[in-house]
Amino acid sequence: MTVAYPIARAWLSTGGTGAQNYDEFADDAEITDIIAANPSSALAVEMPHRAPESVGKPFRDCLPDAVARLRAAKDDGHYAPAADVVVLYRITAPDGARAYGLWCMVATDQISTSADEPGAVIRNEDVFIEKVRERVALAEATKHLLSPVLLLQTAHGEALHAALAQAVADAGAPAVADTDPAGRTHEIWAVGAGTTRDRLLTLAGGGELVVADGNHRSLAAQTAGYPRFLAVVTTPESVAIQPYNRLVSELPEALDGLDREPLTVPADVPAAGGRVHLHTREGAWSVTLPKVAEAGVVENLDHALVERRLFAETLGLEPGDKRITYVGGDYPAAWLRGEVDAGRAELAVLIAPVTVDDFVAVNLARQKMPRKSTWFTPKARAGLVVAELD
């Protein structure tokens, strides 16, 4: 049995449409700059309210612009149609390291969010509901899915990795190659009906799949009632987890009462869990946040303790407060310190990354990770493969 299926009506990029996903940015101005430099970027469709001419307008008021931009990209030849396919995906880093994945559709009714809810697709983080509503509105307006959910195959990872590598080696020239800001090359190949496609779908969709990136997008598919959602199924060998840090633009309360020790070196991402590093313009500290004896493993992860002990109890901030910016691992510690030193933020919170093994173990136990606690790399690139909704 498999929960992965071909893409019935796919549009494959011919170049110029690839983009970082809409939620990979610490500063919305970066999105505006990318759209200004490349109006054909998938970001121009996914984030229409961040286009230069639309900054300041509500997201929903800009949806007609998103529809028009996607239509124009197709008319201009930036996408080529394909039917009933899966799509091989290879990402090559500057150092030669390679990651593999399979673009396909996955059954929405297989999404599970707790131990009591059956399903092979495990969604693992709390979400911000307004972001989900925006993803639903975009899909309803454009009738397309532009950005995939990244799923980690936990049962057949090694076999899938080998099968994808072999299929790519046999596939010839890619349909398109796209380079991301980190210098990684993203390549895709369409695979039509046949034994190769069927074997890849069996490996990709057999066993349990963990949402590595795209909790909001997967919930949006459920909310909209779509029977399947666009996904890239990847392997544990292909990914790593980088830090997921925080910036706070304003401190409503003082950082009093914390178990903190002054740092004699610049605040950086801790080498291991158990302590977090804080950076302000007044100084930098290593902080131990008290654990809750009666709580489980997840509640005592560093990201959960930051959310509860630092933000809620010390600063009086809810996780969704607009004064908190969640900053993924593509931004180094020096960048966060620079934002504070320049006066654009008051506090940088640096947190050790979760390990892949711990992440998989928590998810297979059907427990939920804290918000914004895992920044997987490399991420699947939006706009390379688009699924048209029936």
Solvent accessible surface area in square Angstrom, and as a share of the most:
residue,aa,sasa,rsa
1,M,193,0.86
2,T,35,0.21
3,V,5,0.03
4,A,1,0.01
5,Y,66,0.25
6,P,26,0.16
7,I,2,0.01
8,A,58,0.45
9,R,116,0.42
10,A,1,0.01
11,W,46,0.16
12,L,12,0.06
13,S,2,0.01
14,T,71,0.41
15,G,25,0.24
16,G,34,0.33
17,T,0,0.00
18,G,9,0.08
19,A,3,0.02
20,Q,35,0.16
21,N,1,0.01
22,Y,14,0.05
23,D,32,0.17
24,E,12,0.05
25,F,27,0.11
26,A,19,0.15
27,D,67,0.35
28,D,61,0.31
29,A,56,0.43
30,E,58,0.26
31,I,1,0.01
32,T,25,0.14
33,D,93,0.48
34,I,53,0.27
35,I,5,0.03
36,A,61,0.48
37,A,89,0.69
38,N,50,0.26
39,P,92,0.58
40,S,32,0.21
41,S,1,0.01
42,A,1,0.01
43,L,1,0.00
44,A,0,0.00
45,V,7,0.04
46,E,6,0.03
47,M,17,0.07
48,P,0,0.00
49,H,17,0.07
50,R,62,0.23
51,A,1,0.00
52,P,65,0.41
53,E,127,0.57
54,S,2,0.02
55,V,86,0.50
56,G,71,0.68
57,K,90,0.38
58,P,83,0.52
59,F,11,0.05
60,R,108,0.39
61,D,88,0.45
62,C,0,0.00
63,L,20,0.10
64,P,91,0.57
65,D,47,0.24
66,A,0,0.00
67,V,39,0.23
68,A,50,0.39
69,R,44,0.16
70,L,6,0.03
71,R,135,0.49
72,A,47,0.37
73,A,8,0.06
74,K,42,0.18
75,D,111,0.58
76,D,107,0.55
77,G,40,0.38
78,H,50,0.22
79,Y,12,0.04
80,A,42,0.32
81,P,96,0.60
82,A,26,0.20
83,A,77,0.59
84,D,68,0.35
85,V,11,0.06
86,V,0,0.00
87,V,0,0.00
88,L,1,0.01
89,Y,4,0.01
90,R,38,0.14
91,I,12,0.06
92,T,29,0.17
93,A,25,0.19
94,P,102,0.64
95,D,121,0.63
96,G,45,0.43
97,A,60,0.46
98,R,122,0.44
99,A,7,0.05
100,Y,21,0.08
101,G,1,0.01
102,L,0,0.00
103,W,0,0.00
104,C,0,0.00
105,M,19,0.08
106,V,0,0.00
107,A,12,0.10
108,T,10,0.06
109,D,117,0.61
110,Q,38,0.17
111,I,4,0.02
112,S,0,0.00
113,T,38,0.22
114,S,44,0.28
115,A,77,0.60
116,D,137,0.71
117,E,62,0.28
118,P,117,0.74
119,G,18,0.17
120,A,19,0.15
121,V,0,0.00
122,I,3,0.01
123,R,20,0.07
124,N,1,0.00
125,E,17,0.08
126,D,58,0.30
127,V,32,0.18
128,F,39,0.16
129,I,91,0.46
130,E,79,0.35
131,K,67,0.29
132,V,1,0.00
133,R,122,0.45
134,E,33,0.15
135,R,14,0.05
136,V,25,0.15
137,A,21,0.17
138,L,8,0.04
139,A,7,0.05
140,E,77,0.35
141,A,37,0.28
142,T,9,0.05
143,K,106,0.45
144,H,16,0.07
145,L,28,0.14
146,L,3,0.02
147,S,9,0.06
148,P,2,0.01
149,V,2,0.01
150,L,6,0.03
151,L,0,0.00
152,L,0,0.00
153,Q,0,0.00
154,T,38,0.22
155,A,58,0.45
156,H,71,0.32
157,G,10,0.10
158,E,153,0.69
159,A,44,0.34
160,L,0,0.00
161,H,22,0.10
162,A,63,0.48
163,A,9,0.07
164,L,1,0.00
165,A,32,0.25
166,Q,106,0.47
167,A,13,0.10
168,V,7,0.04
169,A,76,0.59
170,D,108,0.56
171,A,42,0.33
172,G,53,0.51
173,A,91,0.71
174,P,46,0.29
175,A,57,0.44
176,V,14,0.08
177,A,60,0.47
178,D,21,0.11
179,T,86,0.50
180,D,13,0.07
181,P,106,0.66
182,A,57,0.44
183,G,33,0.32
184,R,44,0.16
185,T,42,0.24
186,H,3,0.01
187,E,22,0.10
188,I,0,0.00
189,W,12,0.04
190,A,50,0.38
191,V,25,0.14
192,G,38,0.37
193,A,81,0.63
194,G,35,0.33
195,T,121,0.70
196,T,67,0.39
197,R,29,0.11
198,D,71,0.37
199,R,140,0.51
200,L,3,0.01
201,L,11,0.06
202,T,74,0.43
203,L,22,0.11
204,A,0,0.00
205,G,2,0.02
206,G,7,0.06
207,G,37,0.36
208,E,57,0.25
209,L,0,0.00
210,V,0,0.00
211,V,1,0.00
212,A,5,0.04
213,D,21,0.11
214,G,6,0.06
215,N,13,0.06
216,H,13,0.06
217,R,20,0.07
218,S,0,0.00
219,L,36,0.18
220,A,8,0.06
221,A,4,0.03
222,Q,57,0.25
223,T,87,0.51
224,A,30,0.23
225,G,57,0.54
226,Y,32,0.12
227,P,109,0.68
228,R,96,0.35
229,F,4,0.02
230,L,3,0.01
231,A,0,0.00
232,V,2,0.01
233,V,0,0.00
234,T,5,0.03
235,T,0,0.00
236,P,52,0.32
237,E,124,0.55
238,S,8,0.05
239,V,17,0.10
240,A,51,0.40
241,I,17,0.09
242,Q,58,0.26
243,P,25,0.16
244,Y,12,0.05
245,N,2,0.01
246,R,4,0.01
247,L,11,0.06
248,V,0,0.00
249,S,56,0.36
250,E,91,0.41
251,L,51,0.25
252,P,51,0.32
253,E,99,0.45
254,A,62,0.48
255,L,14,0.07
256,D,102,0.53
257,G,88,0.84
258,L,28,0.14
259,D,85,0.44
260,R,80,0.29
261,E,97,0.44
262,P,104,0.66
263,L,41,0.20
264,T,139,0.81
265,V,97,0.56
266,P,89,0.56
267,A,0,0.00
268,D,71,0.37
269,V,38,0.22
270,P,12,0.08
271,A,115,0.89
272,A,70,0.54
273,G,55,0.52
274,G,35,0.33
275,R,76,0.28
276,V,4,0.02
277,H,29,0.13
278,L,0,0.00
279,H,24,0.11
280,T,7,0.04
281,R,107,0.39
282,E,150,0.67
283,G,28,0.27
284,A,18,0.14
285,W,42,0.15
286,S,10,0.07
287,V,0,0.00
288,T,43,0.25
289,L,9,0.05
290,P,76,0.48
291,K,124,0.52
292,V,30,0.17
293,A,106,0.82
294,E,152,0.68
295,A,33,0.26
296,G,37,0.35
297,V,106,0.61
298,V,13,0.07
299,E,76,0.34
300,N,25,0.13
301,L,35,0.17
302,D,18,0.09
303,H,2,0.01
304,A,11,0.09
305,L,4,0.02
306,V,0,0.00
307,E,34,0.15
308,R,68,0.25
309,R,48,0.18
310,L,0,0.00
311,F,2,0.01
312,A,44,0.34
313,E,104,0.46
314,T,27,0.16
315,L,0,0.00
316,G,56,0.54
317,L,0,0.00
318,E,121,0.54
319,P,18,0.11
320,G,44,0.42
321,D,33,0.17
322,K,194,0.82
323,R,74,0.27
324,I,12,0.06
325,T,46,0.27
326,Y,35,0.13
327,V,1,0.00
328,G,3,0.03
329,G,17,0.16
330,D,65,0.34
331,Y,25,0.09
332,P,84,0.53
333,A,10,0.08
334,A,59,0.46
335,W,74,0.26
336,L,0,0.00
337,R,47,0.17
338,G,30,0.29
339,E,25,0.11
340,V,0,0.00
341,D,85,0.44
342,A,58,0.45
343,G,46,0.44
344,R,157,0.57
345,A,4,0.03
346,E,59,0.26
347,L,0,0.00
348,A,0,0.00
349,V,0,0.00
350,L,0,0.00
351,I,0,0.00
352,A,7,0.05
353,P,50,0.31
354,V,15,0.09
355,T,76,0.44
356,V,35,0.20
357,D,113,0.59
358,D,74,0.38
359,F,0,0.00
360,V,26,0.15
361,A,60,0.47
362,V,13,0.07
363,N,0,0.00
364,L,75,0.37
365,A,58,0.45
366,R,48,0.18
367,Q,76,0.34
368,K,77,0.33
369,M,2,0.01
370,P,12,0.08
371,R,51,0.19
372,K,20,0.08
373,S,0,0.00
374,T,11,0.07
375,W,6,0.02
376,F,0,0.00
377,T,11,0.06
378,P,23,0.14
379,K,17,0.07
380,A,5,0.04
381,R,26,0.09
382,A,1,0.00
383,G,0,0.00
384,L,1,0.00
385,V,0,0.00
386,V,1,0.00
387,A,2,0.01
388,E,39,0.18
389,L,26,0.13
390,D,152,0.79
